[in-house]
Every structure is written in C-alpha cells, then in structure tokens.
Amino acid sequence: MAWTANVSMLAMLATRPELAAPPRPGRLEEALSSRLFLGISPRLAALPAVDPPPSLAPWEILHVARRHARGAVRATWFPAAGAARGAVLLAPPWHARGRAYFHRRGRIEALRAAGYHSLTVDLPNFGGSGPPAGYFDRDLGAAADALERRCPGLPLHFWGVSSGGYWGHPLLAAEARFAGAMFEDVSPHLLEWAWRLAPRGRPCYLLFRMLFRRGYRFLDARRQAAASRAARTAYAAGGADPGIPAADSVELARRAGGELVLVPGAGHLEAIKRAGPAVLDLALATFAAAGGIANRRSRR
C-alpha cells in the first residue's frame, strides 16, 4: 500500500471481546425514542436529489421497498467494471445531499475499478427517501435486500460514513450476510457526540437516557461493534475531530476486532480528504480479505 499521507495504523484483531448485541427495544419504545432522537438531531436544509456526474456513468436510480413501513428509500446502482468480485452498500453521513455525498472523493471509482458493484442509499427524509419510521438501520437492511437480489452469490460488504456508519453497526450485528465492513468518522454514540457539540440540548439527551434505557443501550455502537458478524472490519477517523475523540475511534476498532487509520490533524469527514489513498486502500484490502473468507466458507 503506497500511502502518501502521514497516518497512524492500528491493528486490533487479537483483542476483540465476544459480546452479544444489545436487544432491540420494543415497537412502542423504538417509535417514541426515534421521534425524540430526530427532534434533537441537527437540522439540514431540504435539497433536491442530485444525479451522479457523467464521470460515474453507467448508473441507475432505484426505489427500494421498505421492510417495515410504506414507501421506499432511494438508491443509486453503480455496476462494477468487468467481472464482479463483490458488492458494497454505501451509507452516507447526515449530509444535505444524501447519497450524492459519494459522488466525490473516489470511493465509487475505486470500488468499480477493483471489481465491486456499489449501491448508495439515502437515509429517510433525504433525497427522495420516505419519512423516518423507527431506527434507520431498518432502511439500510432494505437496501441490502435490494443489493443482494441484484448480486446473487457475490460477497456483500458495507461502507458507512458518520451517521450512515453509525446505523450500520446494529445492522451488521443482526445480520451475517456482510463479509466486510468499512467505517469512517463514526461516533460510538450519537447522543454523546451531541453532548459535546450541542450542549444546549443536554436536558433532552438526559431525558432520552432516562425514558428509553433499552433504546439508549441499543444505540451504543460500541456494544454493536463487539457483536458484528462481519469477517473483517476497518475504521478511518480524524485525529482532531471535535465530536469524536481519537480514543473513541480506537475503542470502536478494538470492539470490532478491526483496523484503524487515524489521520492526525483531520476533523470530521476530513480523513478521506487528507489521506484518501490510505482510506481507499484500507477499504479495498478489508473487502478483499473478507471476500476470500466468504468464498472459502461457501465452498465447504
């Protein structure tokens, strides 16, 4: 791997504890707690969906039926160049442009060149996806269903950034179909992130923790990471992220038994900007190793 940035690489494979995922809250608690969660989440301007640029052609817009609610989530399909070796679900951050966030920084191009189909998906309320209905991992699961139908027999992988990566943790703890996982700039708990960056909302965060104890535990990505069923996992994070201390990123990687690229001086969503080759190389290496494991298992 020819990395051109000054990064710290930490391996955690030997230290992963074996823990069960926290149980999902009941239907009523999930419904009520998700409403409070959204009520205290950052506000973003509603922007129309943006088509991919010509440089990312060919691509196809999909409307994916939801598992648990009416309506659909919107996604974009990017086929691999040539014979495919796997498929990757990409979940964006809490970003006004939703899945269009992935139109830059080379993730789709790197995946396509390496032989991976990819599917970018909008979280609820973004880019034409339906309104929120419970926790967002449910909609990521629906997108994974669509990707699996398109790519039967191929290893599936997950790549989530910030909020998208956060919601990917309970999905990977609940489902064994993902071989590899890559996460960027993920907080171990979004309410802890909000506690640091939006202190005015602290009474609401305490109220959430008091009223929805089971939901709070379920939303702890550290607990979900320890129960991840992916064969290989990796993380990338900025060493100067004001909302996610470096120690939090180290702990998430340790819980998942994965690897971490920590980029000194990088803030939130800046690891890919400052150390793009390192982040892309780590993701591709993780997926390649995980795909090999999945293929060996399928031949048994």
Secondary structure, DSSP 4 states (H G I P E B T S, - for coil): ----S--EEEE-GGG----PPPPPPPHHHHHHHHHHHHHTSPP-------PPPGGG-S-EEEEEEPSSSSSEEEEEEE--SSS-SEEEEEE--S-TTGGGGGGSTTHHHHHHHTTEEEEEEPPTTSTTPPPP-S-THHHHHHHHHHHHHHSTTSPEEEEEETHHHHHHHHHHHH-S-EEEEEEES--S-HHHHHHHH-GGGHHHHHHHHHH-HHHHHHT-HHHHHHT---SEEEEEEETT-SSS-HHHHHHHHHHHT-EEEEETT--TT-HHHHSHHHHHHHHHHHHHHHHHHHHHHHT-
